[in-house]
Amino acid sequence: MEGGAIADFALHELKQLTFGWTDYTLFAGLLGISIAIGVYFGFFSKKQDNTTEYLLAGKSMSFIPVSMSLIASHISGVSLLAIPSEVYQYGSQYAACVFTSIITCVIISLIYLPVFYKLQLTSTFEYLEIRFARPVRLLASFLYTLSLVIYIPLIIYVPALAFSQATGINLYLISPVICIVCIFYTTIGGLKAVVWADTIQMIVTIGSLFAVLTLGTVAVGGVSEVWRIAEEGGRIVFWNMDPSPFARNSFWGMSVGMVMTWLAGLGISQVSMQRFLAVPTLKEAQKSVLFMSVGLTLLKWISVFTGLTMYARYSKCDPISNRMVARSDQILPYYVLDVAGDIPGLPGLFLSGLVSAGLSTMSAGLNTAAGTIYEDFIESWIPSSNNKEKLAANICKLTVVVLGLVCVTLVFLMDKLGDVFQVSMTLTGVTSGAMLGLFSLGMLVPWATTKGAVTGGVVSMLLMVWMIIGAQWNMANKTLTYPALPVNNEGCSILETVFNVTSTLRPSTTPATVIASEEEPFFLFSISFMYYTLFGSLTVVIVGTIVSFLLGAPEISDVNRDHFPPLVRRFLPPKKYMEVSLHNVPTAIVTNPEKEELKNF
């Protein structure tokens, strides 16, 4: 990069990005469209007066909007900001997500989806009750709802922070506005409003990503120049075959560790299955999985290449080490200011895309959490009546409002965060491994019992909480660190001369994954956050299987074949049937003694 170019980008600071009328129009238009969709489906379309309509869209959706909604729900503002920053600092290993996507979607199609679709359950956690017992379901439902309430504020905080920097509007004013819009159209419109709003917002997100990527690539000198600079800077990383679970990220971390994280977020998630069950046939649901796989890969790759383009742009003077941005996660908004600040409407389009992604994830989470809370904690207390379905829909809507207000409050606590990519992976790792393990144990291990599932789930959660707290404590004490790749700040001498900016150079040595110190952390604390979900789920399956055998595994011929995917059913022996006389006799009721024992647990 020439000195003039360096001087040009140095003039752009985050606080100098201000919206013009075009930007405000685009942003307000997006929120207006979301509100209009909610009004249409809430008041003019088919009434959302029962749980089938409100939570499953009447099972009448086509696979395209469902797939777009799934992609939009998975691609949050955290992803859009965190992945480019991750690539900028640590290299392009995340591009191996193509394998993550393929493996994840194959496993979903072969194992989880056939079971959920055959049983047609409104709540995926209902599976844990019919496979094991109600205490397992309630535990998983509570943890899932809690994880959403904790994670959604992070989803809203990230785009709200970027919007606040762009407009000068206080973060604490814009966050409630964004949340209220989301709560409104989710509450009155149900799943149909969520799916179609997600589809529109996904189009905006894709458009903004392409626009920013194109402008940045042209500014650097083309794709080949971006690749050349990134390769010289050591950012082209794909086949890092380091098998160590202590490596921050590697090919195995993406193709094995991240697969488990995606399975927890897409395979057993109530958000995903609620949408898969909204289509009329299993074939349509499998189409949704395939379409989702392709869409996720493309969007993730766009984010990866955006990170490489940012590195090419700032390869001679790093804005992070020179304190031009307060935190590494602000590098993408800074980059947008640099390449698109003079184009009317584009900053507004980009930030609309970030906010759209946050709205999509929040609306999906609120709608799903409302259904989960009603099905698992409220429905049993409501007496049967002709108006029960209408009352249930109203309760779900009220639940959305309450959860949304809680999330608005928690946004104010998100000011002090570390690296967003690592924080998001760590937060999901606390509960996702245990939940994925419970479902996998139920579907893949016919010998598993309720006591085995409960023991495995509790042990997994306690172990993961201990590991994560230990890792965070060691990071805070600098005994465990993940240094970023080295940067070249030789161009910053021009800044020091022209703008009197003092550089704080990042070390130009090749970093180790874990910094050695006099007091080495316990080895479990050093396991990469990429493997948290894998480690947690394996703990459930292993411990649950062992405990099940120790306490008395059931006869395989007695299990319900519908509780297992086709891959497992083909190995199960034929079901045993009792021979009874043809006289009128009371129907034999076979109960599970374990379920009776734990019914009032």
C-alpha positions in Angstrom: 0.0 0.0 0.0 1.3 3.4 -0.9 1.8 6.2 1.6 -1.0 8.2 0.2 -3.4 5.3 0.6 -2.3 4.8 4.1 -2.8 8.5 4.9 -6.3 8.3 3.3 -7.5 5.4 5.5 -6.0 6.9 8.6 -8.3 9.9 8.3 -11.3 7.6 8.7 -12.2 6.9 12.3 -15.3 5.0 13.4 -16.8 8.1 15.0 -16.7 10.0 11.7 -19.2 7.7 10.0 -22.5 9.6 9.9 -25.7 8.5 8.2 -27.2 10.6 5.4 -30.9 10.7 4.6 -30.4 7.7 2.2 -28.9 5.6 4.9 -31.7 6.4 7.3 -34.3 5.7 4.6 -32.9 2.2 4.0 -32.6 1.4 7.6 -36.1 2.7 8.5 -37.5 0.9 5.4 -36.2 -2.4 6.6 -37.7 -2.1 10.0 -41.0 -0.9 8.4 -41.1 -4.0 6.1 -40.6 -6.3 9.1 -43.5 -4.6 11.0 -45.7 -4.8 7.9 -45.1 -8.5 7.6 -46.1 -9.0 11.2 -49.3 -6.9 10.7 -50.2 -8.9 7.6 -49.9 -12.3 9.1 -51.3 -11.2 12.4 -54.5 -9.4 11.2 -55.1 -10.1 7.5 -53.8 -13.6 6.8 -55.0 -16.8 8.4 -55.6 -16.3 12.2 -52.8 -17.3 14.5 -55.2 -18.7 17.0 -53.7 -22.1 17.7 -50.3 -23.5 18.3 -50.1 -25.3 15.0 -50.6 -22.0 13.1 -48.5 -19.9 15.5 -45.6 -22.3 16.0 -45.6 -24.4 12.9 -47.2 -22.0 10.3 -50.0 -24.5 9.7 -47.4 -26.9 8.1 -47.9 -25.1 4.8 -44.5 -23.4 4.2 -42.4 -24.3 1.1 -38.8 -25.3 1.5 -37.3 -22.1 0.0 -38.5 -19.6 2.6 -37.9 -22.1 5.4 -34.3 -22.6 4.2 -33.7 -18.9 4.0 -35.1 -18.5 7.5 -32.8 -21.2 8.8 -29.8 -19.5 7.2 -30.9 -16.1 8.5 -31.3 -17.5 12.0 -27.8 -19.1 11.9 -26.1 -16.1 10.4 -26.3 -13.4 13.1 -24.6 -10.1 13.4 -22.0 -11.9 15.6 -21.1 -14.1 12.7 -20.9 -11.3 10.2 -18.6 -9.3 12.5 -16.7 -12.2 14.1 -15.7 -14.3 11.1 -13.9 -11.5 9.2 -12.2 -10.5 12.4 -11.2 -14.1 13.1 -9.7 -14.4 9.6 -8.0 -11.1 9.8 -6.2 -12.1 13.0 -5.8 -15.9 12.8 -6.0 -16.8 9.1 -8.6 -18.4 6.8 -8.9 -21.8 8.5 -12.6 -21.1 8.9 -13.0 -21.7 5.2 -13.0 -25.4 6.0 -16.6 -24.8 7.0 -17.5 -26.3 3.6 -16.8 -29.7 5.2 -18.6 -28.6 8.4 -21.7 -27.8 6.4 -21.7 -31.0 4.3 -21.1 -33.3 7.2 -23.6 -31.5 9.4 -26.4 -31.6 6.9 -25.8 -35.3 6.0 -26.0 -36.2 9.7 -29.2 -34.1 10.2 -30.8 -35.8 7.2 -29.9 -39.3 8.2 -30.2 -39.3 12.0 -32.1 -36.4 13.6 -34.6 -35.2 11.0 -36.3 -38.6 10.2 -37.0 -39.2 13.9 -38.4 -35.7 14.6 -40.5 -35.7 11.4 -41.9 -39.2 12.0 -43.0 -38.3 15.5 -44.3 -34.9 14.5 -43.5 -33.3 17.9 -44.2 -29.6 18.5 -41.2 -29.5 20.9 -38.1 -31.4 20.1 -37.6 -31.8 23.9 -40.8 -33.9 23.9 -38.6 -36.6 22.3 -36.6 -36.8 25.5 -39.7 -37.5 27.5 -41.1 -40.3 25.4 -37.6 -41.8 25.0 -36.6 -41.4 28.6 -38.7 -39.6 31.2 -40.1 -36.1 31.8 -37.3 -34.9 34.1 -34.9 -35.2 31.2 -37.1 -33.1 29.0 -37.6 -30.4 31.6 -33.9 -30.2 32.3 -33.1 -29.8 28.6 -35.9 -27.3 28.0 -34.8 -25.1 30.9 -31.2 -25.1 29.7 -32.2 -24.4 26.1 -34.4 -21.5 27.1 -31.7 -20.1 29.4 -29.1 -20.3 26.7 -31.3 -18.3 24.4 -31.9 -15.7 27.0 -28.2 -15.3 27.6 -27.2 -15.4 23.9 -29.8 -13.2 22.3 -28.6 -10.0 24.1 -25.2 -10.6 22.5 -26.9 -11.0 19.1 -28.6 -7.6 19.5 -25.6 -5.8 21.2 -23.2 -6.3 18.2 -25.2 -4.7 15.4 -26.5 -2.0 17.9 -23.0 -1.1 18.8 -22.1 -0.7 15.1 -25.2 1.4 14.5 -24.4 3.6 17.4 -21.0 4.3 16.1 -22.4 5.1 12.7 -25.1 7.5 13.8 -23.9 8.8 17.2 -27.2 7.6 18.7 -26.7 6.1 22.2 -26.4 2.4 22.3 -29.0 2.2 25.0 -31.5 4.0 22.9 -31.1 2.0 19.7 -31.1 -1.4 21.3 -34.6 -1.2 22.7 -35.9 0.1 19.4 -34.5 -2.9 17.5 -35.8 -5.3 20.1 -39.2 -3.8 20.2 -39.6 -4.1 16.4 -38.6 -7.7 16.6 -40.9 -8.5 19.6 -43.8 -6.8 17.7 -43.7 -8.8 14.5 -42.8 -12.0 16.2 -45.7 -11.7 18.7 -48.5 -10.9 16.4 -47.4 -12.7 13.2 -46.1 -16.1 14.6 -43.8 -18.4 12.7 -45.0 -17.3 9.2 -44.1 -13.7 10.0 -40.7 -14.8 11.3 -39.9 -16.9 8.3 -40.9 -14.3 5.7 -39.2 -11.4 7.6 -36.1 -13.6 7.8 -36.3 -14.1 4.0 -36.4 -10.4 3.3 -33.7 -9.6 5.8 -31.5 -12.4 4.4 -31.7 -10.8 0.9 -30.6 -7.4 2.5 -27.8 -9.1 4.3 -26.5 -10.9 1.2 -26.7 -7.7 -0.8 -24.7 -5.7 1.8 -22.1 -8.4 2.1 -21.5 -8.5 -1.7 -21.4 -4.8 -2.0 -18.8 -4.3 0.7 -16.7 -7.2 -0.5 -16.7 -6.0 -4.1 -15.7 -2.4 -3.1 -13.0 -3.6 -0.9 -11.6 -6.1 -3.5 -11.5 -3.4 -6.1 -9.9 -0.9 -3.8 -7.0 -3.4 -3.1 -6.5 -4.2 -6.7 -8.5 -7.3 -7.4 -8.9 -10.9 -6.2 -5.4 -12.0 -7.2 -3.9 -9.1 -5.3 -5.9 -9.9 -2.2 -4.8 -13.5 -2.4 -1.1 -12.6 -2.9 -1.0 -10.2 0.0 -2.9 -12.5 2.3 -0.6 -15.4 1.4 2.5 -13.3 2.0 1.1 -12.4 5.4 0.4 -16.0 6.4 -3.4 -15.6 6.3 -4.1 -18.4 3.8 -4.6 -21.3 6.2 -6.8 -24.3 5.2 -4.9 -27.6 5.7 -3.6 -27.0 9.2 -3.7 -30.7 10.1 -2.5 -30.3 13.7 -4.4 -33.1 15.5 -3.8 -31.5 18.9 -7.1 -30.5 20.7 -5.1 -27.7 22.3 -4.6 -25.9 18.9 -6.9 -22.8 18.8 -8.2 -23.8 15.4 -7.2 -26.4 12.8 -8.8 -28.4 10.0 -9.9 -30.9 12.6 -11.3 -28.2 14.8 -13.5 -27.1 11.9 -14.4 -30.4 10.4 -15.0 -32.3 13.7 -15.3 -29.8 16.5 -17.4 -27.3 14.6 -19.6 -30.0 13.2 -20.8 -30.8 16.7 -21.5 -27.2 17.4 -23.5 -26.9 14.2 -25.4 -30.1 15.0 -26.4 -28.6 18.4 -27.5 -25.4 16.7 -29.2 -26.9 13.6 -29.8 -30.6 14.2 -31.5 -30.8 17.6 -32.4 -27.1 17.9 -36.0 -26.3 18.4 -35.4 -23.3 16.1 -34.5 -25.6 13.2 -36.9 -28.4 13.8 -39.8 -26.0 14.2 -39.0 -24.9 10.7 -38.4 -28.3 9.3 -41.8 -29.4 10.5 -43.5 -26.4 9.0 -43.2 -28.0 5.5 -45.7 -30.7 4.4 -43.4 -33.7 3.7 -40.1 -35.2 4.8 -38.7 -34.7 1.3 -39.4 -31.0 1.4 -37.7 -30.9 4.8 -34.6 -32.6 3.3 -34.6 -30.1 0.5 -34.5 -27.4 3.1 -31.5 -29.0 4.7 -29.7 -29.2 1.3 -30.5 -25.6 0.4 -29.4 -24.5 3.9 -26.1 -26.3 3.5 -25.3 -24.5 0.3 -26.4 -21.1 1.5 -24.5 -21.3 4.8 -21.3 -22.3 3.0 -21.5 -19.4 0.5 -22.2 -16.8 3.2 -19.4 -18.1 5.4 -17.0 -18.0 2.5 -18.0 -14.4 1.7 -17.2 -13.5 5.3 -13.9 -15.3 5.1 -12.9 -13.5 1.9 -14.0 -10.2 3.5 -11.5 -10.9 6.3 -8.7 -11.6 3.7 -9.6 -8.4 1.9 -9.4 -6.4 5.1 -6.0 -7.8 5.8 -4.8 -6.9 2.3 -6.1 -3.4 2.8 -4.3 -2.9 6.1 -1.3 -5.2 5.5 1.2 -2.3 6.2 -0.5 -0.7 9.1 -2.8 -2.6 11.5 -5.7 -0.5 12.9 -6.0 -2.9 15.9 -2.5 -2.6 17.2 -2.4 1.1 16.5 -5.6 1.6 18.6 -7.5 3.0 15.6 -10.3 0.7 16.8 -11.1 0.1 20.4 -11.5 -3.7 20.0 -10.8 -6.2 17.3 -14.5 -6.8 16.6 -14.8 -3.2 15.3 -12.4 -3.9 12.4 -15.2 -4.6 10.0 -17.2 -1.4 10.6 -13.9 0.5 10.4 -13.2 -1.2 7.0 -16.7 -0.3 5.7 -16.1 3.3 6.6 -12.8 3.2 4.7 -14.1 1.7 1.5 -17.7 2.8 1.4 -18.0 5.9 3.5 -18.3 8.2 0.5 -21.0 6.1 -1.2 -24.5 7.3 -0.2 -26.7 4.6 1.2 -24.1 1.8 1.3 -23.2 2.2 5.0 -26.9 2.2 5.7 -27.3 -0.9 3.7 -24.5 -2.7 5.4 -25.7 -1.8 8.9 -29.2 -2.7 7.9 -27.7 -6.1 7.0 -26.1 -6.4 10.4 -29.3 -5.4 12.2 -31.3 -7.7 9.9 -29.2 -10.7 10.9 -29.7 -9.8 14.6 -33.4 -9.5 14.1 -33.6 -12.8 12.3 -31.8 -14.7 15.1 -33.7 -12.9 17.9 -37.1 -13.5 16.3 -36.3 -17.2 15.7 -35.1 -17.5 19.3 -38.1 -15.8 20.8 -40.7 -17.7 18.8 -39.0 -21.0 19.6 -38.5 -20.3 23.3 -42.1 -19.3 23.7 -43.2 -22.7 22.2 -40.8 -24.5 24.4 -41.9 -22.8 27.6 -45.6 -23.3 26.8 -45.2 -27.0 25.9 -42.9 -28.0 28.7 -43.9 -25.8 31.7 -47.4 -24.3 31.1 -49.6 -26.6 29.1 -50.0 -29.2 31.8 -51.5 -26.6 34.1 -54.2 -25.5 31.6 -57.5 -27.4 31.8 -59.0 -28.8 28.7 -61.6 -26.7 27.0 -62.8 -25.5 23.6 -60.8 -22.4 23.9 -57.5 -24.1 25.0 -55.8 -23.6 21.6 -56.6 -19.9 21.4 -55.5 -19.4 25.0 -52.3 -21.3 24.2 -51.5 -19.0 21.3 -52.1 -15.9 23.5 -49.8 -17.3 26.2 -47.1 -17.9 23.6 -47.5 -14.3 22.4 -47.3 -13.0 26.0 -44.2 -15.2 26.6 -42.5 -13.6 23.5 -43.1 -10.2 25.0 -41.7 -11.1 28.4 -38.6 -12.8 27.1 -38.0 -10.0 24.7 -38.1 -7.4 27.5 -35.7 -9.6 29.5 -33.3 -9.6 26.6 -33.6 -5.8 26.2 -32.5 -5.5 29.8 -29.6 -7.9 29.4 -28.2 -6.0 26.4 -27.1 -3.3 28.8 -24.8 -5.8 30.5 -22.9 -6.7 27.3 -20.5 -3.7 27.2 -17.5 -5.6 28.4 -16.9 -8.6 26.1 -13.8 -10.3 24.8 -13.3 -11.6 21.3 -16.9 -12.1 20.0 -16.1 -15.3 18.0 -14.5 -17.0 21.0 -17.1 -15.7 23.5 -20.0 -17.0 21.4 -18.4 -20.4 21.0 -17.7 -20.6 24.7 -21.2 -19.6 25.7 -22.8 -22.2 23.5 -20.4 -24.8 24.7 -21.7 -24.6 28.3 -25.1 -26.3 27.4 -25.0 -27.4 23.8 -22.7 -30.4 24.4 -25.0 -31.8 27.1 -28.1 -31.3 25.0 -26.6 -32.8 21.8 -25.4 -35.7 23.9 -28.8 -36.4 25.3 -30.5 -36.6 21.9 -27.6 -38.6 20.4 -27.7 -41.0 23.3 -31.4 -41.5 22.9 -31.3 -42.0 19.1 -28.0 -44.0 18.7 -27.9 -46.1 21.9 -30.9 -48.4 22.2 -29.7 -49.7 25.6 -29.7 -46.2 27.1 -31.9 -45.6 30.1 -33.3 -42.6 31.9 -30.9 -42.9 34.8 -28.0 -43.1 32.3 -29.3 -40.0 30.5 -29.7 -38.0 33.7 -26.3 -39.0 35.0 -24.6 -38.3 31.7 -26.2 -35.0 31.2 -25.4 -33.7 34.8 -21.8 -34.9 34.6 -21.4 -33.3 31.2 -22.7 -29.9 32.3 -20.7 -29.9 35.5 -17.6 -30.9 33.7 -18.0 -28.2 30.9 -18.8 -25.5 33.5 -15.6 -26.4 35.4 -13.5 -26.5 32.2 -14.8 -23.2 30.8 -14.4 -21.4 34.1 -10.9 -22.8 34.5 -10.0 -21.7 30.9 -11.4 -18.2 31.5 -9.6 -17.8 34.8 -6.3 -18.8 33.1 -6.9 -16.4 30.2 -7.6 -13.6 32.7 -4.3 -14.4 34.4 -2.4 -14.6 31.1 -1.3 -18.2 31.7 -3.4 -19.3 28.6 -3.4 -17.1 25.6 -4.0 -17.4 21.8 -1.8 -14.8 20.1 -2.9 -13.5 16.7 -0.7 -13.9 13.6 2.0 -11.3 13.3 1.3 -8.0 11.4 3.5 -5.6 9.5 3.3 -2.0 10.7 6.2 -0.6 8.6 3.7 1.7 6.8 2.7 3.3 10.1 5.8 5.4 10.0 4.0 7.6 7.6 1.2 8.0 10.1 3.6 8.9 12.8 5.1 11.6 10.6 1.9 13.0 9.1 -0.6 12.5 11.9 1.7 12.1 15.0 0.2 8.6 15.6 2.3 6.4 17.9 2.2 2.7 16.8 1.9 -0.1 19.2 3.5 -2.8 17.1 2.2 -6.4 17.5 5.1 -8.9 17.7 6.3 -10.2 14.4 7.2 -13.7 15.6 5.3 -16.9 14.8 3.1 -17.4 17.8 2.6 -20.7 19.7 -1.0 -21.8 20.4 -0.5 -21.7 24.2 2.1 -19.4 25.9 4.4 -21.3 28.2 4.6 -19.9 31.7 5.9 -20.9 35.1 2.5 -22.2 36.1 1.0 -24.2 33.3 -2.8 -24.5 33.3 -4.4 -27.9 33.9 -4.6 -29.7 30.5 -8.4 -29.7 30.3 -8.4 -26.0 30.7 -6.2 -25.7 27.6 -8.6 -27.6 25.3 -9.6 -25.4 22.4 -13.1 -23.8 22.6 -13.7 -25.4 19.2 -14.1 -28.8 20.9 -16.3 -27.8 23.8 -19.5 -29.2 22.3 -17.8 -32.3 21.1 -16.3 -32.9 24.5 -19.6 -32.3 26.3 -21.7 -34.5 24.0 -19.2 -37.4 24.1 -19.3 -37.2 27.9 -23.0 -37.7 27.9 -22.9 -40.6 25.5 -20.0 -42.4 27.3 -21.2 -41.9 30.8 -24.8 -42.5 29.9 -24.1 -45.8 28.2 -21.9 -47.0 31.1 -24.4 -46.1 33.8 -27.3 -47.7 31.7 -25.4 -51.0 31.6 -24.4 -50.9 35.3 -28.0 -50.2 36.4 -29.7 -52.6 34.0 -30.2 -52.0 30.3 -33.6 -52.9 28.8 -34.2 -55.6 26.3 -33.6 -54.3 22.8 -36.7 -56.0 21.5 -38.8 -53.9 23.9 -37.7 -50.5 22.6 -40.0 -48.3 20.4 -38.5 -48.4 16.9 -40.0 -45.0 16.1 -37.5 -43.5 18.6 -34.5 -44.3 16.4 -33.4 -43.2 12.9 -33.5 -45.7 10.0 -29.7 -46.4 10.3 -30.3 -47.8 13.8 -33.7 -49.4 13.2 -32.3 -51.8 10.6 -30.1 -53.4 13.3 -32.9 -53.7 15.9 -34.5 -57.1 16.4 -38.2 -57.6 15.5 -40.6 -56.4 18.2 -41.9 -59.1 20.5 -45.7 -59.4 20.7 -47.6 -61.1 23.4 -50.1 -63.8 22.3 -53.6 -63.2 23.8 -56.9 -64.9 23.3 -59.5 -63.5 21.1 -61.9 -63.1 24.0 -62.6 -59.6 25.2 -59.8 -58.8 27.6 -58.5 -55.5 29.0 -55.8 -54.1 26.8 -52.4 -54.8 28.2 -50.6 -51.6 29.1 -46.8 -51.9 29.1 -45.1 -49.3 31.2 -41.5 -48.4 31.6 -40.7 -48.9 35.3 -38.0 -46.3 35.2 -40.5 -43.7 33.9 -42.9 -44.6 36.7 -40.2 -44.3 39.2 -39.0 -40.8 38.0 -42.5 -39.5 37.1 -42.6 -37.4 40.2 -38.9 -36.8 40.4 
